Amino acid sequence: MKNLSTFKPFCCLLLTAYCLLLIGCKKKSSYDPLRSVSLSLKSSSYTLSADDSSTATITATVEYEDNNTPASGLPVGFSATLGTITDSAITNSNGIATATLISDTISGNSTVGAYCENKYKTLTVEFLSVGEGEEIKISSLTADPQSIPANGVSQSLITLVLKYLDESPAPDKLINFSTNLGIITQCDTTDATGTATATLTSADITGIATVIAAYDETVKDSVDVTFTVVRDTVPASIILYSIDHTSIYVKGVGYNETSTLIFQIRDASGNPVAGTHQVDFTIQGGPGGGEYLYPDSAMTDTLSLVTTHLNSGTKSGPVTILATVNGTSISSHPIPVAIVSGPPVQEHFTMSTEKLNLYALGITGVEDLITAFVGDTYGNPVPDSTIVWFSTDCGIIRPGSEITSGGTATNTLISCAPWPDSGLFYVYGETKDGIGNTIRDSIRVLWSGRTILTLTPTLFTINDCGWEDFTFTLHDINGNPLVGGTSITVSADVGQLRGDINIEIPDIQSGYTLFNFSLHDEELGDILAPENCKVSVDVTSQNGNASAAAYGTID
């Protein structure tokens, strides 16, 4: 039997599965983050034997809400409150992701859920004890048609055929129908052929209606009916559908100078309008360096989409673009695009290191990442492939590196001769500004050595209700602190310790080398003989573990 003590709330299971999937999945997705999606959920069976082996296929269907087209390449997380289920899956070209639910040995209802892009759905699968329920099955469940307009009046006929396991019809059985969208006949009784029917009436919103047919709550099945967009010809709004670059480079630097913007005209219900419409594009504000839109006017396509391109000029700065439906007052929200990429400047050139303190003194081959951050006068990242030259007082480092996307260049410092006399030295980075002047910065690095630990006093006597003060030093051969993450623990056989007794050293280049603590007798007036006591200082560090001890008595 499975242990239910580890059960967690359902929503946490959904969120955990989804987050793990986002971290682990690397599969290319066609998902457009500017478009909302809808999610529906169904099971191949709504009852399973509680035998720890019966299975049902759980199907999640993900579609874009604006036109009901499949959303492929999206991660879907699955969870179940009883039994086991596939953690996650990726939607295929039809927007479908599937998981396998395996029954438990415990009878009861399992709440099965799917989570995708802030949408989640649930359904219930019942695990029946062996022998429970009639030997009846749903032979078929169909919808005709499977797609109807979302106008509140269109209908689809739902037909169920119920049979015994020997394939003979199961007449005079009450069937209950339900739907998550639209309106449906609530129940019907099977005829002599085992057939029952219900009428599904569409809602006035688009989506996927999942119709569930159930006999006696133990035999269930479902079928999906799509409520499609009813497109109007009257524009009500125009929105930004997609943009490939929210920042472009100034003209003439050899990098991308164009951003493509696609807009969509929608009706009062939020659906793409029917027919073609002219859209005019304007720049409301810009740096005035010759930036322009092409074309400045265009006609919408069959999905009511229309495209223009922003081309940069010779000045950097923000640009605001507006799309207006010709002959109307309907306009988009102002769309901002940044024109960036001035040359490097000294005030935005900074060096950093991954580790300030490494256990590398006298050890060849220890690596540390050195990063240069380079921006223009506006604080924007400079163009990709801007060169930064690196040099070092100790060890070795590559002399040059290219700026990566985002205005950073990273190089690897490797420990070797020459070694720093005090353990401290500098690594340098430099580049050129727009007129060829050198821009330079540096970062200090510490290579620390082996652990040296000293404790005083090493012998002590503590009288009734008295105490003893202790001091210990912890550093390397140059008196520098040990690496970040070094842990210090002080313990005593008897008495009460106070002070620096449980410490973790941060990643630093100075301090954290001198420590103090005290040992107290807190049993005032006891008549027992003095007790022997050992005080221990234990250090765990990359620089080398170490221990020191003091011995004495406590009255």
Secondary structure as GFF3:
##gff-version 3
##sequence-region A 1 555
A	DSSP	three_ten_helix	4	6	.	.	.	ID=ss1
A	DSSP	alpha_helix	10	24	.	.	.	ID=ss2
A	DSSP	beta_strand	37	43	.	.	.	ID=ss3
A	DSSP	beta_strand	47	49	.	.	.	ID=ss4
A	DSSP	beta_strand	55	64	.	.	.	ID=ss5
A	DSSP	beta_strand	75	80	.	.	.	ID=ss6
A	DSSP	beta_strand	84	85	.	.	.	ID=ss7
A	DSSP	beta_strand	88	90	.	.	.	ID=ss8
A	DSSP	beta_strand	96	102	.	.	.	ID=ss9
A	DSSP	beta_strand	108	116	.	.	.	ID=ss10
A	DSSP	beta_strand	119	128	.	.	.	ID=ss11
A	DSSP	beta_strand	136	144	.	.	.	ID=ss12
A	DSSP	beta_strand	147	149	.	.	.	ID=ss13
A	DSSP	beta_strand	155	164	.	.	.	ID=ss14
A	DSSP	beta_strand	174	179	.	.	.	ID=ss15
A	DSSP	beta_strand	183	184	.	.	.	ID=ss16
A	DSSP	beta_strand	187	189	.	.	.	ID=ss17
A	DSSP	beta_strand	195	201	.	.	.	ID=ss18
A	DSSP	beta_strand	207	215	.	.	.	ID=ss19
A	DSSP	beta_strand	219	228	.	.	.	ID=ss20
A	DSSP	beta_strand	237	243	.	.	.	ID=ss21
A	DSSP	beta_strand	247	249	.	.	.	ID=ss22
A	DSSP	beta_strand	258	266	.	.	.	ID=ss23
A	DSSP	beta_strand	278	285	.	.	.	ID=ss24
A	DSSP	beta_strand	292	294	.	.	.	ID=ss25
A	DSSP	beta_strand	297	299	.	.	.	ID=ss26
A	DSSP	beta_strand	305	311	.	.	.	ID=ss27
A	DSSP	beta_strand	317	325	.	.	.	ID=ss28
A	DSSP	beta_strand	335	340	.	.	.	ID=ss29
A	DSSP	three_ten_helix	346	348	.	.	.	ID=ss30
A	DSSP	beta_strand	349	353	.	.	.	ID=ss31
A	DSSP	beta_strand	357	359	.	.	.	ID=ss32
A	DSSP	beta_strand	367	374	.	.	.	ID=ss33
A	DSSP	beta_strand	387	392	.	.	.	ID=ss34
A	DSSP	beta_strand	400	402	.	.	.	ID=ss35
A	DSSP	beta_strand	408	414	.	.	.	ID=ss36
A	DSSP	beta_strand	424	432	.	.	.	ID=ss37
A	DSSP	beta_strand	438	448	.	.	.	ID=ss38
A	DSSP	beta_strand	452	456	.	.	.	ID=ss39
A	DSSP	beta_strand	459	462	.	.	.	ID=ss40
A	DSSP	beta_strand	467	475	.	.	.	ID=ss41
A	DSSP	beta_strand	487	492	.	.	.	ID=ss42
A	DSSP	beta_strand	496	499	.	.	.	ID=ss43
A	DSSP	beta_strand	502	504	.	.	.	ID=ss44
A	DSSP	beta_strand	514	520	.	.	.	ID=ss45
A	DSSP	beta_strand	531	540	.	.	.	ID=ss46
A	DSSP	beta_strand	546	554	.	.	.	ID=ss47
###
